[in-house]
Amino acid sequence: MPDAEETLRSAYNAFNTRDIDAAVGLMHEDVDWPNAWEGGRVVGRDAVRDYWRRQFEAISSQVEPEGFSEEPDGSITVDVHQVVHDAGTGALLSDSHVRHRYRFEGGLITRMDVLED
């Protein structure tokens, strides 16, 4: 898990600094990613890049990983503190804790899921 945790920390940092290219560079070319903002899923680096660009125009979110655990199937679950503001007004939209689950192949992220409580 150390390599996976390092990769995920880098991905969260890149997301928070809006370095989209660095974040998607940590993903498999056919990554399967949740479109948690609009609904559904997107597939592929370009689709994730486009999704985040649309998202950042409307909302400004910061996601801070607080804990990592390896699941029996080899996936990694991350406990995340997520704060979301309106991108235009700066108004706080949510301050919550969520869980993300990641799958890897060849050191790259192949899938991410937002877990429901």
C-alpha positions as CSV (number, residue, x, y, z in Angstrom):
1,M,0.0,0.0,0.0
2,P,2.8,2.6,0.5
3,D,3.1,3.2,-3.3
4,A,-0.7,3.4,-3.7
5,E,-0.9,5.8,-0.7
6,E,1.9,8.0,-2.2
7,T,0.1,8.0,-5.6
8,L,-3.2,9.0,-3.9
9,R,-1.6,11.7,-1.8
10,S,-0.1,13.1,-5.0
11,A,-3.5,12.9,-6.8
12,Y,-5.3,14.7,-4.0
13,N,-2.6,17.4,-3.9
14,A,-2.8,17.9,-7.7
15,F,-6.6,18.1,-7.5
16,N,-6.5,20.7,-4.7
17,T,-4.0,22.9,-6.6
18,R,-6.0,22.4,-9.8
19,D,-3.1,20.7,-11.6
20,I,-5.4,18.6,-13.6
21,D,-2.7,17.2,-15.9
22,A,-0.7,16.0,-13.0
23,A,-3.7,14.3,-11.4
24,V,-4.9,12.5,-14.6
25,G,-1.3,11.5,-15.2
26,L,-1.7,9.2,-12.2
27,M,-4.6,7.5,-13.9
28,H,-4.8,4.7,-16.4
29,E,-5.8,5.9,-19.8
30,D,-9.2,4.1,-19.5
31,V,-9.8,5.2,-15.9
32,D,-13.4,4.8,-14.7
33,W,-14.4,7.8,-12.6
34,P,-17.6,8.9,-10.8
35,N,-19.2,12.1,-12.0
36,A,-20.4,12.8,-8.5
37,W,-21.3,16.4,-9.3
38,E,-23.5,15.8,-12.4
39,G,-24.3,12.1,-12.0
40,G,-23.1,9.0,-13.7
41,R,-19.5,8.1,-14.6
42,V,-16.9,9.2,-17.0
43,V,-14.3,7.0,-18.7
44,G,-10.8,8.0,-19.8
45,R,-8.3,10.6,-18.9
46,D,-9.8,13.2,-21.3
47,A,-13.3,12.7,-19.9
48,V,-12.0,13.2,-16.3
49,R,-10.1,16.3,-17.4
50,D,-13.3,17.7,-19.1
51,Y,-15.5,16.8,-16.1
52,W,-13.1,18.6,-13.6
53,R,-12.9,21.7,-15.8
54,R,-16.7,22.0,-15.8
55,Q,-16.9,21.3,-12.1
56,F,-14.2,23.9,-11.2
57,E,-16.2,26.6,-13.1
58,A,-19.2,26.0,-10.7
59,I,-17.7,24.8,-7.4
60,S,-14.4,25.0,-5.6
61,S,-13.7,21.9,-3.6
62,Q,-10.8,20.9,-1.4
63,V,-10.3,17.3,-0.4
64,E,-7.9,16.3,2.3
65,P,-7.2,12.6,2.9
66,E,-7.3,11.7,6.5
67,G,-6.8,7.9,6.5
68,F,-5.9,5.0,4.1
69,S,-6.9,1.4,4.4
70,E,-6.2,-1.6,2.2
71,E,-9.3,-3.7,1.5
72,P,-9.2,-7.6,1.2
73,D,-9.6,-7.3,-2.6
74,G,-6.6,-5.0,-2.9
75,S,-8.5,-1.8,-3.3
76,I,-7.7,1.3,-1.2
77,T,-10.3,3.2,0.8
78,V,-9.5,6.8,1.7
79,D,-11.3,8.7,4.4
80,V,-11.6,12.3,3.1
81,H,-12.5,15.7,4.6
82,Q,-14.3,17.5,1.7
83,V,-15.1,21.2,1.7
84,V,-17.1,22.7,-1.2
85,H,-17.7,26.4,-2.0
86,D,-19.6,28.1,-4.8
87,A,-16.9,29.1,-7.3
88,G,-18.6,32.5,-8.0
89,T,-19.6,33.7,-4.6
90,G,-17.4,31.7,-2.3
91,A,-20.4,30.6,-0.2
92,L,-19.9,27.3,1.7
93,L,-22.0,24.6,0.1
94,S,-20.9,21.6,2.2
95,D,-18.3,20.5,4.8
96,S,-18.4,16.8,5.1
97,H,-16.5,13.5,5.4
98,V,-16.7,11.1,2.6
99,R,-15.0,7.8,1.6
100,H,-13.4,7.1,-1.7
101,R,-12.3,3.7,-2.9
102,Y,-9.6,3.2,-5.6
103,R,-8.5,0.3,-7.7
104,F,-5.0,0.2,-9.4
105,E,-3.3,-1.5,-12.2
106,G,0.4,-1.1,-13.0
107,G,0.7,1.6,-10.4
108,L,-2.1,3.7,-12.0
109,I,-5.6,4.5,-10.8
110,T,-8.1,2.4,-12.8
111,R,-11.3,3.2,-10.9
112,M,-12.6,5.4,-8.2
113,D,-15.9,5.1,-6.3
114,V,-17.6,7.4,-3.8
115,L,-18.9,5.1,-1.0
116,E,-22.3,5.6,0.4
117,D,-22.8,5.3,4.2
